[in-house]
Amino acid sequence: MGKVIRFNSDDDSEKIEQEQPKTEQHQVEMPQFLQELREYILGYYPNTISDILGFSGFIKNDNPYVFVGYVVWQDKNGTYSTTPLIAMFRNQDKRFSFLNAKNHYFDPTVLRTDIENIGINIEEIYKHLDEELKKLT
């Protein structure tokens, strides 16, 4: 089964601040797959991306590992961006695509097809995430 995840969102930080004493620092730990995905993306864009700040979306934690959602990142100039992202790691086959990028290391059409072939409806996930975002704003 998969699950919806959120890391480093404003909602979570406000909730954490209310639950934790002001003197304690509380940091949400990312699942191993997202830590690996973060490092993998940073390795492909060392001259563009300075940091991956968080993820929000759907994660399926078995073979293959799949993430569908958004990534929040900071470029080398200090600008923050939120980008739709899909990723699938299966053994040595590790691929990801920023869906609104001009150039891709991995073909997003093939990756989308591979993810949808294992029963994950990418469009439905983004529709749900967009609806959740509208509720927050």
C-alpha positions in Angstrom: 0.0 0.0 0.0 1.0 3.6 -0.4 0.3 6.6 1.7 0.1 10.4 1.5 3.1 12.1 3.0 4.1 15.7 3.8 7.4 17.0 5.0 8.4 20.5 5.9 5.0 22.1 5.2 3.9 25.2 7.0 0.9 23.3 8.5 3.2 20.6 10.0 5.6 23.2 11.5 2.8 25.1 13.2 1.4 21.9 14.6 4.8 20.8 15.8 5.4 24.2 17.4 2.1 23.9 19.3 3.0 20.3 20.5 6.6 20.8 21.4 8.1 23.2 24.0 9.9 26.1 22.4 13.3 24.9 23.6 13.2 21.6 21.8 13.9 21.3 18.1 11.8 18.8 16.3 12.6 17.6 12.8 10.5 15.2 10.8 12.6 12.4 9.5 12.1 11.4 5.9 11.6 7.7 5.0 14.7 6.1 3.6 13.4 6.2 0.1 12.9 9.9 0.1 16.3 10.5 1.6 17.8 8.4 -1.2 15.7 10.2 -3.8 16.8 13.6 -2.3 20.5 12.6 -2.7 19.9 11.1 -6.1 18.3 14.4 -7.4 21.1 16.5 -5.9 23.6 14.3 -7.6 22.0 14.9 -11.0 21.7 18.7 -10.6 24.8 19.8 -8.6 25.2 23.0 -10.5 21.5 24.0 -10.3 20.0 22.8 -7.0 21.5 23.7 -3.7 19.0 21.8 -1.5 15.9 19.7 -1.5 13.7 21.2 1.3 10.8 18.8 1.4 8.3 16.6 -0.4 4.5 16.4 -0.4 2.7 13.6 -2.1 2.0 9.9 -2.4 4.7 7.3 -1.6 4.6 3.6 -2.3 7.2 1.9 -0.1 8.0 -1.5 -1.7 9.6 -2.8 -4.8 9.3 -0.6 -6.8 9.5 2.5 -4.6 7.3 5.2 -6.1 6.8 8.9 -5.3 4.2 11.1 -7.0 3.8 14.6 -5.8 5.7 17.9 -5.3 9.3 18.6 -4.3 10.3 22.0 -2.7 13.9 22.9 -3.6 16.3 25.9 -3.5 18.5 26.8 -6.5 22.1 28.1 -6.3 20.8 31.7 -6.3 18.6 31.2 -3.2 15.3 31.0 -5.1 12.7 28.5 -3.8 10.6 26.5 -6.2 7.9 23.8 -5.9 7.9 21.3 -8.8 5.7 18.3 -9.6 7.8 15.2 -9.5 7.5 11.5 -10.2 10.1 8.9 -9.2 10.5 5.2 -9.3 13.3 3.1 -7.9 13.4 -0.6 -8.6 16.7 -2.3 -7.8 19.3 -0.6 -10.0 16.7 1.1 -12.1 16.4 4.6 -10.6 14.5 7.3 -12.4 12.8 10.6 -11.7 11.3 13.5 -13.7 10.3 17.0 -12.8 7.1 17.2 -14.8 7.5 20.8 -15.8 11.2 20.7 -16.7 12.3 21.4 -20.3 15.0 18.7 -20.3 15.0 15.4 -18.5 17.6 12.8 -17.7 14.8 10.2 -17.7 11.9 10.1 -20.2 8.9 11.3 -18.2 6.4 9.6 -20.6 8.0 6.2 -20.2 8.3 6.7 -16.4 4.6 7.8 -16.2 3.6 4.7 -18.1 5.7 2.4 -15.9 4.2 3.9 -12.7 0.6 3.7 -14.1 1.2 0.1 -15.1 1.6 -0.9 -11.5 -1.8 0.6 -10.7 -0.9 4.2 -9.6 -3.1 6.9 -11.1 -0.8 9.9 -11.4 -3.5 12.3 -12.6 -5.8 11.4 -9.7 -3.0 11.9 -7.2 -2.2 15.4 -8.5 -5.9 16.2 -8.6 -6.3 15.3 -4.9 -3.1 17.2 -4.0 -4.3 20.3 -5.8 -7.7 20.1 -4.0 -5.9 19.8 -0.6 -3.8 22.8 -1.5 -6.9 24.9 -2.3 -8.3 24.0 1.1 -5.2 25.4 2.8 -5.2 28.7 0.9 
